[in-house]
Structures are given as structure tokens and as C-alpha cells.
């Protein structure tokens, strides 16, 4: 009678197969994990870009509707037509991949600003402001990252537009009329340009010559549509008698001639930032 021997795998062969299968499973799990991570990162970037694009479009539309209130800061508290306030706890430096960080170049410079302006539709005034705040504390962010909030309020019949600016200042502490738009904002800076495409910034000239600089600057600024203010006691020329004659017979036809003390008094009367 013939005997048949059954063929089977040895223990070593089984262990080798299990090890190979383990390596294959680990590789597949790693691949799927990286694929899922890349998918989530891509979706997050898409959401951030879509939200940023929507907010940018909204801000562009609102900025194009700005209107001056035509009220003086000296007579009315907070009659600000357009205000940009830089956060005093900045700037913040952010390191980027592949970017060398040195003492002279600590990284990309991020700034955070708050902006407020008026809009007018028919006879209704609206005050709109954008603020970068900490979503937890509601104060100015200290870690270089915050959330973008939008403030809006309307003036009722007979209310002065200046009172809308006061509500904007108080909204940081009361959270009234404020809506959160974006999270994770690290840089928010606003620059104002005039109709000629020139950047509007506050510039004070001191120790300038009345022989060329004052006259040329006043004429050029007037041609661009600016209102020029010249401090008579803040300029110099040669001979000294020429300065008085220039102010009396030329500059007064181009600009408002005042003094340094009057300009400082006007600036000091402006409402202080929070």
C-alpha cells in the first residue's frame, strides 16, 4: 500500500510571508495617509483662497464707495473720514521655507492695521471698519496671528456721521456690530492712493529751502489737486527777507500759510487711538 506525504510550508516560510505582507501593508497605509493629508491640505488652501478672494472683493467694492463726511476734527469729536491705525505691538517677522534668517533679514515683515471709512447711499451714512483682533480675548493679537473682523453701523435720521466713528472705536470692547470674516490673518496693510495713482502718506518737511523746495512743491501739489499747508516759521531761505516776500506774495496764493504751533495743536486735538 502506497503512502502519500502532504506538502506544507515551513515555519520560516510563513514568517517570511508575514514579514513581506507587513511591509506591503505598512507601505499602503503610509501612501494612503500621505494622500489623505495632501487632499486635506489642498482643500484647506482652496477654502482659504476662496474666503480671502471673497473678502478682498467685498473690501474693494466698499472702498470704492467711500465718501467724506465734511466735518472738522476740531469741532466734532472723532469726525474722521478715513483712518488707518498700525498696531503698536508689531511688526512681526515670519520665517519662510528656504529663506535664510539673519540679523539684518529676520524674515518676512508682517504688519497689522485697522481701517475705518464712511460710505453714503442717498441720504444714509454708513461707517465701516476692519480690525485684526484675537478671537479668544477680543484684543489686539500679541502672537502675530489674529482674525479679521468687520464693523458696520448706519446713522439714523439726523445723526452726525462722526458718532459712527465713536461706535467703531467702542466696538473692540463691546463687540457690537462686529462680524468675523477670516481666521489666521498674519498680515493686513492698507495703502491709500489718490485719483492720480500716487500713494497718500503723511509727510512733514522740515529744514527745507524756500528758494526752490517750497515754491516747487506747492505748485506741483496744487496741480495734482491737493490742499497745501505751509508752516511759515518752519522754512528758511537766502536771503532771509526773501522768505517773507515769498510767503506774502506767492505762497499765500497757492497754499494755507500757518505756523508749526498751529499744526501741532490741530494734530494734538485729533482723537487718540485705542
C-alpha positions in Angstrom: 0.0 0.0 0.0 1.4 3.3 -1.1 1.8 6.2 1.4 1.3 9.9 0.3 3.2 12.7 2.1 1.4 16.0 2.5 3.3 19.1 1.3 3.2 22.2 3.7 5.0 25.4 4.4 7.6 25.5 7.0 7.6 27.9 9.9 10.4 30.0 8.4 8.5 30.4 5.1 5.4 31.5 6.9 7.3 34.1 8.9 8.9 35.4 5.7 5.5 35.8 4.0 4.1 37.5 7.1 7.0 40.0 7.1 6.6 40.7 3.4 2.9 41.3 3.8 3.5 43.6 6.8 5.9 45.7 4.8 3.3 45.9 1.9 0.5 46.9 4.3 2.7 49.5 6.0 3.6 51.0 2.7 0.0 51.1 1.6 -1.1 52.7 4.8 1.6 55.3 4.6 0.7 56.1 1.0 -3.0 56.5 1.8 -2.2 58.6 4.8 0.0 61.0 2.7 -2.6 61.1 0.0 -5.3 62.0 2.5 -3.1 64.6 4.2 -2.3 66.2 0.8 -6.0 66.2 -0.1 -7.0 67.9 3.2 -4.2 70.4 2.8 -5.3 71.2 -0.7 -8.9 71.6 0.4 -7.8 73.9 3.2 -5.8 76.0 0.8 -8.8 76.2 -1.5 -11.1 77.3 1.3 -8.6 79.9 2.5 -8.1 81.3 -1.1 -11.9 81.4 -1.7 -12.5 83.1 1.6 -9.7 85.6 1.0 -10.9 86.3 -2.5 -14.4 86.9 -1.3 -13.3 89.2 1.4 -11.0 91.1 -0.9 -13.8 91.5 -3.5 -16.1 92.8 -0.7 -13.4 95.3 0.6 -12.7 96.5 -2.9 -16.3 97.2 -3.5 -16.8 99.0 -0.2 -13.6 101.1 -0.6 -14.8 102.3 -3.9 -17.9 103.7 -2.2 -16.0 105.8 0.3 -17.4 109.3 0.9 -16.1 112.2 3.1 -18.3 113.4 6.0 -17.1 117.1 5.6 -16.9 117.6 9.4 -13.9 119.1 11.3 -12.0 117.2 13.9 -11.6 120.4 15.9 -15.3 121.0 16.4 -16.6 117.4 16.4 -15.1 114.5 18.3 -14.0 111.7 16.0 -15.1 113.2 12.7 -12.6 111.0 10.8 -13.3 110.4 7.1 -10.6 107.8 6.7 -8.4 106.3 9.4 -5.6 103.7 9.3 -4.1 102.6 12.6 -1.0 100.5 12.8 -0.8 98.0 15.7 1.8 99.1 18.2 2.9 95.6 19.1 4.3 94.9 15.7 6.0 94.4 13.3 6.1 90.6 13.3 8.8 88.6 11.5 7.8 85.3 9.8 10.4 82.8 8.5 9.6 81.1 5.2 10.9 77.8 3.9 14.3 78.2 2.2 14.6 81.8 3.4 17.8 82.5 5.4 17.2 84.3 8.7 19.9 86.8 9.7 20.1 89.8 12.0 19.7 92.2 9.1 17.0 90.0 7.4 15.0 88.3 10.2 12.3 87.2 7.8 9.2 88.5 6.1 7.8 91.6 7.8 4.1 91.3 8.7 2.1 94.3 9.8 -1.4 94.6 11.2 -3.6 97.6 10.7 -7.1 98.7 11.4 -9.1 100.8 8.9 -12.3 102.8 9.1 -14.2 104.9 6.5 -17.6 106.3 5.6 -19.9 105.4 2.8 -23.1 107.2 1.7 -26.1 105.9 -0.1 -28.6 108.6 -0.9 -29.0 110.3 2.5 -27.9 107.4 4.6 -24.4 107.3 6.1 -22.7 104.1 7.0 -19.5 103.5 9.0 -17.4 100.5 8.0 -14.3 99.3 9.8 -11.9 96.3 9.6 -10.0 95.2 12.6 -7.4 92.5 13.4 -8.3 91.0 16.8 -7.5 88.0 18.9 -10.6 85.7 18.5 -10.2 84.5 22.1 -9.5 87.7 24.0 -11.0 90.2 21.6 -8.0 92.4 22.0 -5.0 93.2 19.7 -3.3 89.9 18.9 0.1 89.5 20.5 1.4 86.4 18.8 1.5 87.7 15.2 -1.7 86.0 14.1 -5.3 87.1 14.5 -8.8 87.2 12.9 -10.2 89.8 10.6 -13.4 91.4 11.9 -15.8 93.7 10.1 -17.7 96.5 11.7 -20.7 98.3 10.2 -23.3 100.6 11.5 -25.7 103.1 10.0 -26.7 106.6 11.0 -30.3 107.2 11.8 -32.0 110.4 10.5 -30.4 113.5 12.0 -27.4 111.6 13.5 -24.0 113.0 12.7 -21.6 110.7 10.9 -18.9 111.4 13.5 -20.8 109.4 16.0 -20.4 106.3 13.8 -16.6 106.5 14.3 -17.1 106.6 18.0 -19.1 103.4 17.8 -16.3 101.8 15.8 -13.8 102.7 18.5 -16.0 101.2 21.2 -16.8 98.0 19.2 -13.5 96.5 20.2 -14.7 96.4 23.8 -18.4 95.8 23.3 -18.3 93.5 20.2 -21.3 95.4 18.8 -22.0 95.3 15.1 -18.9 93.2 14.5 -18.7 90.1 12.3 -15.7 87.7 12.0 -14.6 87.2 8.4 -11.3 85.3 8.4 -9.1 83.3 10.7 -5.4 83.0 10.6 -4.6 86.5 9.3 -0.8 87.3 9.7 -0.6 90.5 7.5 -3.1 93.2 6.9 -1.9 96.5 5.5 -3.9 99.3 3.7 -2.4 101.9 1.4 -4.4 104.8 0.1 -3.9 106.2 -3.4 -5.3 109.4 -4.9 -7.0 109.6 -8.3 -3.6 110.2 -9.9 -2.3 106.9 -8.6 0.0 108.5 -6.0 0.4 106.9 -2.6 -1.1 109.1 0.1 1.0 109.2 3.3 1.7 111.7 6.0 4.9 113.6 5.3 6.2 116.6 7.2 9.0 118.6 5.6 11.4 120.4 7.9 14.5 122.5 7.3 13.6 122.9 3.7 14.6 125.7 1.4 12.2 128.5 0.5 14.3 129.2 -2.6 13.3 126.1 -4.6 11.6 123.4 -2.5 8.6 125.3 -1.0 7.6 127.0 -4.2 8.1 124.0 -6.5 6.3 121.6 -4.1 3.4 123.9 -3.6 2.8 124.3 -7.3 3.2 120.6 -8.1 0.8 119.6 -5.2 -1.8 122.2 -6.3 -1.6 120.9 -9.9 -2.4 117.4 -8.5 -5.4 118.7 -6.6 -4.0 118.7 -3.1 -4.7 121.4 -0.5 -1.3 122.6 0.6 -0.4 123.9 4.1 2.9 125.6 4.7 4.3 126.5 8.2 5.8 129.9 7.7 8.2 129.5 10.7 9.3 126.1 9.6 11.1 127.0 6.4 14.3 129.0 5.6 15.8 130.8 2.6 18.6 133.1 1.4 18.4 136.0 1.9 16.0 135.9 4.9 14.0 138.7 3.5 13.1 136.5 0.5 11.2 134.1 2.8 8.8 136.8 4.0 8.2 138.1 0.5 7.7 134.6 -0.9 5.0 133.8 1.7 3.3 137.1 1.3 3.1 137.4 -2.4 3.4 133.8 -3.8 2.7 131.0 -1.4 -0.4 132.5 0.1 -2.0 132.2 -3.4 -1.1 128.5 -3.6 -1.4 127.3 0.0 -2.6 128.0 3.5 0.2 129.7 5.4 0.2 128.9 9.1 2.7 128.1 11.9 4.2 125.0 13.4 2.4 125.5 16.7 -1.0 125.7 14.9 -0.3 122.4 13.0 0.8 120.7 16.2 -2.3 122.0 18.1 -4.5 120.6 15.3 -2.8 117.2 15.4 -3.0 117.0 19.2 -6.7 117.7 19.0 -7.3 114.6 16.9 -8.8 111.6 18.8 -6.2 109.3 20.2 -6.1 105.7 19.1 -7.2 102.9 21.5 
